[in-house]
């Protein structure tokens, strides 16, 4: 009987170890990115979100030296604000401002946020709202070579969508609006400047201007940004082989394709 009890105990221990091994094997590898807030670009480029806060990026540098000159850049999407009232809501409504402000409170109040995951300076790409396990952000941001054999060890960037117009605004005029009983709040349309500031930062600080390869993609309004800015990327990075991939399930194109 004692031998039987011992055998059962050992069997249970083996089963527990196997279960733990399966759990570890099924857990995805860390896919960490750093938050970069382009505070200097407010002055140098006039780059601002709708509410005037600085543009934010999420950045993961190449994990293999052989691919240090290769880049993947993703435009976060989220439709347009099609009227001043909608843009005001994006800038200042606490439940909607993730797509109009880089304030951490907007990140934490966003409905797309992973449950229980608040902002951190370093986060898994899959926990950043509007990426959410690559539902929107695209599998090319994932570091697992089995699911992303192309860019898993490249430099990877997501630019947070906070201008309401597919990264295209370049209006020097600052609107003055009211929200929540407060008058004279600023409203900026500076999406093009946000993009220019982002690429200038990546070129200056991380050598993107010497990139050999660049894949650009986007979803929804970010998909349109990919289409609109394809030539701009090639002009800005003339030595780089640029390929664009646009995926726009929400805004009229209904297609994914390489250009």
Residue, then its C-alpha position, 0 to 999 in steps of 0.5 A: x500500500x505504501x508503494x502504491x501511495x508513493x507511486x501515486x504521489x510521484x505520478x501526481x508530481x510528474x503530471x504537475x511538472x508536465x502541466x507547468x511545462x505546457x503552460x510555460x511553452x504556451x506563454x508567448x515570449x516577451x515582446x517589450x517596447x519602450x514608450x517615447x514621448x516626443x516632448x522636444x518636438x513640440x518646440x522643434x516641429x510644432x508636433x502635438x496631439x489634438x489637445x496639445x500634448x506631445x506625440x507618443x511612440x512605442x519602440x523596440x530596437x532590433x534584437x539581432x545585429x544582422x537586422x539592425x538596419x531593418x525597420x517596421x513602422x506601424x500607424x495606429x488607426x481609429x477612424x477620423x474625427x469628422x467635425x470639430x465636436x468629434x475632435x473636441x471629444x477626442x481631445x478632452x473626453x476622458x473616455x475617448x481621449x486616447x486617440x487625441x491625447x498622450x496623457x497617461x490618464x487617457x491611456x488608462x481610461x481607454x475602452x480598448x485597454x487590456x483588462x487590468x493593464x495600465x500604462x507603464x514606460x515599458x510594456x508588451x506590444x500586445x498590451x498596448x491599446x489598439x494593438x491588443x495581441x496584434x488584433x489591430x497592430x498586425x503580426x509584424x510587431x510580434x517577436x515570435x519567429x514562428x508567427x512572424x518570420x520576417x520582422x521578428x528581430x527588426x526595429x519595430x515602431x508603433x506611432x500612437x494615433x492622436x491627431x484625428x486625421x490620418x497623420x495629415x494635418x499641418x495647421x498652424x492655427x490653434x483652435x480655441x474650444x470649450x469642454x466640460x465647462x472650461x473655455x479657451x482650450x486649445x485644439x491642434x491639427x498637426x498630424x503631419x508634423x507628428x509623423x515628421x517629428x517621429x521619423x526625425x527622432x528615429x533617424x537622429x537617435x537610432x539611425x533610421x536614416x541609414x535603414x536598408x529596409x523599411x516596411x510601413x503598415x497601418x490599420x483603419x485610419x492608419x491604413x489610409x496614412x500608409x497609402x498617403x505617406x508612402x511617397x513621403x517615406x521614400x523621399x525622406x529616406x532615399x537610400x532605404x528600400x521602402x515597402x508599404x502594407x495597408x489594411x483598412x477594414x473600416x474605412x472604404x478600402x476594405x483591402x490589405x495589400x502590398x504596394 
